[in-house]
Amino acid sequence: MLKSRRLIRFLSVVVFPSLMTLGSSSHAWDVTPAEFAMLPPYCDAKMNGKSPEAIKYWRAQLGHDNWIHMHHYCGGLNEMTRYYRQDAKGRSNSLRKVIWEMNYMLANSKPDFYLRADMHYYRGKALHLAGRNGEALSDFVKALELSPGMPLASIELATLHKKLGKKNLALDVLRAALDKNPSHKGLRRTYQEMGGDLAAIPETPKVDVPPAASLDSEKPELTQAKDAENPAPASVGAPTSGADAPTGTEQASEPKIGSPTNPYCRFCPD
């Protein structure tokens, strides 16, 4: 009986807490200020909770049903950045945590949550780094389904395709991303490194510039203010309204000066 009680106590104090935290994220008390500075602002609000105003704001922005789980997403992001600063054992542990946290978020966040593409990207990146290429490929494809042309997911997917010997498919992925983000330096560099011809892809998209009048019409209050400060001079001798008003192809007649007896005198009386 005594042995059973000791076993139960050992399990409750040592084993069960360890199982509960297995794979869990970094918590507020082990995220450094420098690490918080590298995370999105909602992570500090969620994991530190020092600003009620920030909590209220981000809960409204992200939605309550997503907000209650966001410490898992933030913990996964933090482990992804920690990965690059650790030894082999630490990196393996960080990748396991990233995958666990993103699994949790994908299972518990709302299906229409706009950060789900990022969740698939980060889980895919961790799977890729862990050598689980097939699973990683599926995550990158899903990220691009949710966010077409997403630069980071496109680069990772193209890199993975090239690693698997599918260079043409890799270039197709990058071209599709460049169609939406033609000036993205990472996409352009990766495309060129993989043998793509950047000369065929302009760095800036072709944009039809609207006429100046339409730009002013977007801000009528500015136009009215300019008109009040700089009134247009009245056109002498040219009707401005009615049936006699000039059309777009007609020109207003030259204003008349002088008098009938002296046409060269601008200020002479008739």
DRENLUM-548418 format. One record per residue (C-alpha): residue number from 1; residue in three letters; x negated, y, z. Coordinates in steps of 0.1 Angstrom, whole numbers. Layout:
N
+------+------+-------+-------+-------+
| resi | resn |    px |    py |    pz |
+------+------+-------+-------+-------+
|  NUM |  ALA |     X |     Y |     Z |
...
+------+------+-------+-------+-------+
This chain:
270
+------+------+-------+-------+-------+
| resi | resn |    px |    py |    pz |
+------+------+-------+-------+-------+
|    1 |  MET |     0 |     0 |     0 |
|    2 |  LEU |   -28 |    24 |     9 |
|    3 |  LYS |   -46 |    16 |   -23 |
|    4 |  SER |   -15 |    23 |   -43 |
|    5 |  ARG |   -11 |    57 |   -27 |
|    6 |  ARG |   -48 |    65 |   -34 |
|    7 |  LEU |   -43 |    55 |   -70 |
|    8 |  ILE |   -12 |    77 |   -74 |
|    9 |  ARG |   -30 |   106 |   -58 |
|   10 |  PHE |   -60 |   101 |   -81 |
|   11 |  LEU |   -38 |   100 |  -112 |
|   12 |  SER |   -18 |   131 |  -102 |
|   13 |  VAL |   -49 |   152 |   -92 |
|   14 |  VAL |   -74 |   141 |  -118 |
|   15 |  VAL |   -60 |   121 |  -147 |
|   16 |  PHE |   -27 |   137 |  -155 |
|   17 |  PRO |   -40 |   173 |  -155 |
|   18 |  SER |   -68 |   163 |  -179 |
|   19 |  LEU |   -43 |   146 |  -202 |
|   20 |  MET |   -21 |   177 |  -202 |
|   21 |  THR |   -50 |   200 |  -212 |
|   22 |  LEU |   -65 |   176 |  -237 |
|   23 |  GLY |   -67 |   195 |  -270 |
|   24 |  SER |   -52 |   226 |  -255 |
|   25 |  SER |   -63 |   261 |  -264 |
|   26 |  SER |   -84 |   287 |  -247 |
|   27 |  HIS |   -64 |   304 |  -220 |
|   28 |  ALA |   -65 |   340 |  -210 |
|   29 |  TRP |   -90 |   334 |  -182 |
|   30 |  ASP |  -117 |   319 |  -205 |
|   31 |  VAL |  -113 |   343 |  -235 |
|   32 |  THR |  -140 |   370 |  -232 |
|   33 |  PRO |  -133 |   406 |  -239 |
|   34 |  ALA |  -155 |   403 |  -270 |
|   35 |  GLU |  -134 |   374 |  -282 |
|   36 |  PHE |  -102 |   393 |  -276 |
|   37 |  ALA |  -116 |   421 |  -298 |
|   38 |  MET |  -119 |   397 |  -327 |
|   39 |  LEU |   -83 |   384 |  -323 |
|   40 |  PRO |   -51 |   401 |  -336 |
|   41 |  PRO |   -36 |   426 |  -311 |
|   42 |  TYR |    -7 |   404 |  -302 |
|   43 |  CYS |   -31 |   378 |  -288 |
|   44 |  ASP |   -42 |   403 |  -261 |
|   45 |  ALA |    -6 |   411 |  -253 |
|   46 |  LYS |     4 |   375 |  -251 |
|   47 |  MET |   -26 |   360 |  -233 |
|   48 |  ASN |   -35 |   390 |  -210 |
|   49 |  GLY |     0 |   404 |  -205 |
|   50 |  LYS |   -13 |   437 |  -191 |
|   51 |  SER |     9 |   459 |  -212 |
|   52 |  PRO |    47 |   455 |  -209 |
|   53 |  GLU |    51 |   479 |  -238 |
|   54 |  ALA |    28 |   458 |  -260 |
|   55 |  ILE |    46 |   426 |  -250 |
|   56 |  LYS |    80 |   441 |  -258 |
|   57 |  TYR |    68 |   454 |  -292 |
|   58 |  TRP |    52 |   422 |  -303 |
|   59 |  ARG |    80 |   400 |  -291 |
|   60 |  ALA |   103 |   421 |  -313 |
|   61 |  GLN |    79 |   419 |  -343 |
|   62 |  LEU |    73 |   382 |  -341 |
|   63 |  GLY |   106 |   370 |  -328 |
|   64 |  HIS |   113 |   356 |  -294 |
|   65 |  ASP |   114 |   320 |  -305 |
|   66 |  ASN |    79 |   324 |  -320 |
|   67 |  TRP |    65 |   347 |  -293 |
|   68 |  ILE |    69 |   321 |  -266 |
|   69 |  HIS |    45 |   298 |  -283 |
|   70 |  MET |    19 |   324 |  -297 |
|   71 |  HIS |    -8 |   316 |  -271 |
|   72 |  HIS |   -13 |   283 |  -289 |
|   73 |  TYR |   -18 |   301 |  -322 |
|   74 |  CYS |   -42 |   326 |  -306 |
|   75 |  GLY |   -61 |   299 |  -288 |
|   76 |  GLY |   -65 |   281 |  -322 |
|   77 |  LEU |   -79 |   313 |  -338 |
|   78 |  ASN |  -103 |   317 |  -310 |
|   79 |  GLU |  -116 |   282 |  -313 |
|   80 |  MET |  -121 |   287 |  -350 |
|   81 |  THR |  -144 |   317 |  -343 |
|   82 |  ARG |  -161 |   298 |  -315 |
|   83 |  TYR |  -169 |   269 |  -339 |
|   84 |  TYR |  -197 |   289 |  -356 |
|   85 |  ARG |  -215 |   297 |  -323 |
|   86 |  GLN |  -218 |   262 |  -309 |
|   87 |  ASP |  -239 |   230 |  -312 |
|   88 |  ALA |  -226 |   199 |  -329 |
|   89 |  LYS |  -207 |   186 |  -299 |
|   90 |  GLY |  -191 |   220 |  -293 |
|   91 |  ARG |  -181 |   224 |  -329 |
|   92 |  SER |  -164 |   190 |  -330 |
|   93 |  ASN |  -144 |   200 |  -299 |
|   94 |  SER |  -134 |   233 |  -313 |
|   95 |  LEU |  -122 |   217 |  -346 |
|   96 |  ARG |  -101 |   192 |  -326 |
|   97 |  LYS |   -85 |   221 |  -306 |
|   98 |  VAL |   -78 |   241 |  -338 |
|   99 |  ILE |   -60 |   212 |  -353 |
|  100 |  TRP |   -41 |   204 |  -321 |
|  101 |  GLU |   -29 |   240 |  -317 |
|  102 |  MET |   -19 |   245 |  -353 |
|  103 |  ASN |     0 |   212 |  -352 |
|  104 |  TYR |    18 |   225 |  -321 |
|  105 |  MET |    27 |   258 |  -338 |
|  106 |  LEU |    39 |   242 |  -370 |
|  107 |  ALA |    61 |   219 |  -350 |
|  108 |  ASN |    75 |   247 |  -327 |
|  109 |  SER |    76 |   280 |  -347 |
|  110 |  LYS |   106 |   289 |  -368 |
|  111 |  PRO |   106 |   276 |  -404 |
|  112 |  ASP |   107 |   312 |  -418 |
|  113 |  PHE |    80 |   326 |  -396 |
|  114 |  TYR |    56 |   346 |  -418 |
|  115 |  LEU |    25 |   333 |  -401 |
|  116 |  ARG |    31 |   296 |  -411 |
|  117 |  ALA |    10 |   300 |  -442 |
|  118 |  ASP |   -19 |   311 |  -420 |
|  119 |  MET |   -13 |   281 |  -397 |
|  120 |  HIS |   -16 |   257 |  -427 |
|  121 |  TYR |   -48 |   276 |  -438 |
|  122 |  TYR |   -65 |   273 |  -404 |
|  123 |  ARG |   -55 |   237 |  -399 |
|  124 |  GLY |   -67 |   230 |  -434 |
|  125 |  LYS |  -100 |   247 |  -428 |
|  126 |  ALA |  -106 |   228 |  -396 |
|  127 |  LEU |   -97 |   195 |  -413 |
|  128 |  HIS |  -121 |   204 |  -442 |
|  129 |  LEU |  -149 |   211 |  -418 |
|  130 |  ALA |  -141 |   178 |  -400 |
|  131 |  GLY |  -145 |   159 |  -433 |
|  132 |  ARG |  -108 |   151 |  -436 |
|  133 |  ASN |  -106 |   163 |  -472 |
|  134 |  GLY |   -73 |   148 |  -482 |
|  135 |  GLU |   -54 |   163 |  -453 |
|  136 |  ALA |   -71 |   196 |  -458 |
|  137 |  LEU |   -61 |   198 |  -495 |
|  138 |  SER |   -25 |   193 |  -486 |
|  139 |  ASP |   -26 |   221 |  -461 |
|  140 |  PHE |   -42 |   246 |  -485 |
|  141 |  VAL |   -16 |   237 |  -512 |
|  142 |  LYS |    11 |   243 |  -486 |
|  143 |  ALA |    -4 |   276 |  -476 |
|  144 |  LEU |    -3 |   288 |  -512 |
|  145 |  GLU |    33 |   276 |  -516 |
|  146 |  LEU |    42 |   299 |  -487 |
|  147 |  SER |    19 |   327 |  -497 |
|  148 |  PRO |    11 |   325 |  -535 |
|  149 |  GLY |   -24 |   339 |  -543 |
|  150 |  MET |   -35 |   339 |  -506 |
|  151 |  PRO |   -73 |   346 |  -511 |
|  152 |  LEU |   -88 |   326 |  -483 |
|  153 |  ALA |   -66 |   295 |  -489 |
|  154 |  SER |   -74 |   298 |  -527 |
|  155 |  ILE |  -111 |   299 |  -520 |
|  156 |  GLU |  -110 |   269 |  -497 |
|  157 |  LEU |   -88 |   249 |  -521 |
|  158 |  ALA |  -111 |   258 |  -551 |
|  159 |  THR |  -142 |   248 |  -531 |
|  160 |  LEU |  -126 |   215 |  -521 |
|  161 |  HIS |  -115 |   208 |  -557 |
|  162 |  LYS |  -151 |   215 |  -569 |
|  163 |  LYS |  -165 |   192 |  -542 |
|  164 |  LEU |  -142 |   164 |  -554 |
|  165 |  GLY |  -154 |   170 |  -590 |
|  166 |  LYS |  -124 |   189 |  -603 |
|  167 |  LYS |  -141 |   221 |  -615 |
|  168 |  ASN |  -114 |   231 |  -640 |
|  169 |  LEU |   -87 |   228 |  -614 |
|  170 |  ALA |  -108 |   249 |  -590 |
|  171 |  LEU |  -111 |   277 |  -616 |
|  172 |  ASP |   -73 |   275 |  -623 |
|  173 |  VAL |   -67 |   281 |  -586 |
|  174 |  LEU |   -90 |   311 |  -585 |
|  175 |  ARG |   -76 |   326 |  -617 |
|  176 |  ALA |   -41 |   323 |  -602 |
|  177 |  ALA |   -53 |   341 |  -571 |
|  178 |  LEU |   -71 |   368 |  -592 |
|  179 |  ASP |   -39 |   375 |  -611 |
|  180 |  LYS |   -25 |   388 |  -578 |
|  181 |  ASN |   -57 |   401 |  -562 |
|  182 |  PRO |   -80 |   411 |  -591 |
|  183 |  SER |  -103 |   433 |  -570 |
|  184 |  HIS |  -108 |   408 |  -541 |
|  185 |  LYS |  -146 |   405 |  -538 |
|  186 |  GLY |  -145 |   370 |  -523 |
|  187 |  LEU |  -124 |   357 |  -551 |
|  188 |  ARG |  -144 |   373 |  -578 |
|  189 |  ARG |  -177 |   361 |  -563 |
|  190 |  THR |  -165 |   325 |  -559 |
|  191 |  TYR |  -150 |   325 |  -594 |
|  192 |  GLN |  -183 |   337 |  -609 |
|  193 |  GLU |  -203 |   312 |  -589 |
|  194 |  MET |  -182 |   284 |  -602 |
|  195 |  GLY |  -188 |   295 |  -638 |
|  196 |  GLY |  -158 |   316 |  -644 |
|  197 |  ASP |  -160 |   346 |  -668 |
|  198 |  LEU |  -153 |   378 |  -648 |
|  199 |  ALA |  -154 |   399 |  -680 |
|  200 |  ALA |  -120 |   385 |  -689 |
|  201 |  ILE |  -105 |   396 |  -655 |
|  202 |  PRO |  -103 |   434 |  -650 |
|  203 |  GLU |  -111 |   444 |  -615 |
|  204 |  THR |   -81 |   466 |  -612 |
|  205 |  PRO |   -46 |   457 |  -624 |
|  206 |  LYS |   -30 |   476 |  -652 |
|  207 |  VAL |    -5 |   500 |  -636 |
|  208 |  ASP |    19 |   522 |  -655 |
|  209 |  VAL |    14 |   557 |  -640 |
|  210 |  PRO |    48 |   574 |  -638 |
|  211 |  PRO |    50 |   610 |  -650 |
|  212 |  ALA |    42 |   638 |  -625 |
|  213 |  ALA |    79 |   648 |  -623 |
|  214 |  SER |    89 |   614 |  -610 |
|  215 |  LEU |    62 |   615 |  -584 |
|  216 |  ASP |    76 |   648 |  -571 |
|  217 |  SER |   111 |   635 |  -572 |
|  218 |  GLU |   102 |   609 |  -546 |
|  219 |  LYS |    96 |   638 |  -522 |
|  220 |  PRO |   122 |   665 |  -530 |
|  221 |  GLU |   115 |   685 |  -499 |
|  222 |  LEU |    79 |   691 |  -511 |
|  223 |  THR |    91 |   701 |  -545 |
|  224 |  GLN |   116 |   726 |  -530 |
|  225 |  ALA |    89 |   740 |  -508 |
|  226 |  LYS |    66 |   745 |  -538 |
|  227 |  ASP |    94 |   761 |  -558 |
|  228 |  ALA |   101 |   785 |  -529 |
|  229 |  GLU |    65 |   795 |  -526 |
|  230 |  ASN |    58 |   798 |  -563 |
|  231 |  PRO |    89 |   806 |  -582 |
|  232 |  ALA |    87 |   800 |  -619 |
|  233 |  PRO |    87 |   833 |  -640 |
|  234 |  ALA |   120 |   839 |  -658 |
|  235 |  SER |   119 |   832 |  -695 |
|  236 |  VAL |   128 |   865 |  -713 |
|  237 |  GLY |   148 |   860 |  -744 |
|  238 |  ALA |   152 |   822 |  -740 |
|  239 |  PRO |   185 |   809 |  -728 |
|  240 |  THR |   181 |   783 |  -700 |
|  241 |  SER |   215 |   768 |  -700 |
|  242 |  GLY |   246 |   763 |  -722 |
|  243 |  ALA |   248 |   754 |  -759 |
|  244 |  ASP |   220 |   778 |  -768 |
|  245 |  ALA |   194 |   762 |  -745 |
|  246 |  PRO |   164 |   748 |  -763 |
|  247 |  THR |   161 |   710 |  -766 |
|  248 |  GLY |   129 |   690 |  -761 |
|  249 |  THR |   118 |   695 |  -797 |
|  250 |  GLU |   126 |   733 |  -798 |
|  251 |  GLN |   104 |   760 |  -785 |
|  252 |  ALA |   116 |   791 |  -767 |
|  253 |  SER |   113 |   823 |  -787 |
|  254 |  GLU |    85 |   847 |  -778 |
|  255 |  PRO |    96 |   874 |  -754 |
|  256 |  LYS |   102 |   908 |  -770 |
|  257 |  ILE |    82 |   938 |  -758 |
|  258 |  GLY |    83 |   976 |  -764 |
|  259 |  SER |   112 |   995 |  -779 |
|  260 |  PRO |   127 |   998 |  -814 |
|  261 |  THR |   107 |  1030 |  -821 |
|  262 |  ASN |    75 |  1017 |  -806 |
|  263 |  PRO |    72 |   979 |  -806 |
|  264 |  TYR |    37 |   979 |  -792 |
|  265 |  CYS |    45 |   998 |  -760 |
|  266 |  ARG |    54 |   973 |  -733 |
|  267 |  PHE |    68 |   998 |  -708 |
|  268 |  CYS |    83 |  1024 |  -731 |
|  269 |  PRO |   120 |  1031 |  -728 |
|  270 |  ASP |   144 |  1024 |  -756 |
+------+------+-------+-------+-------+
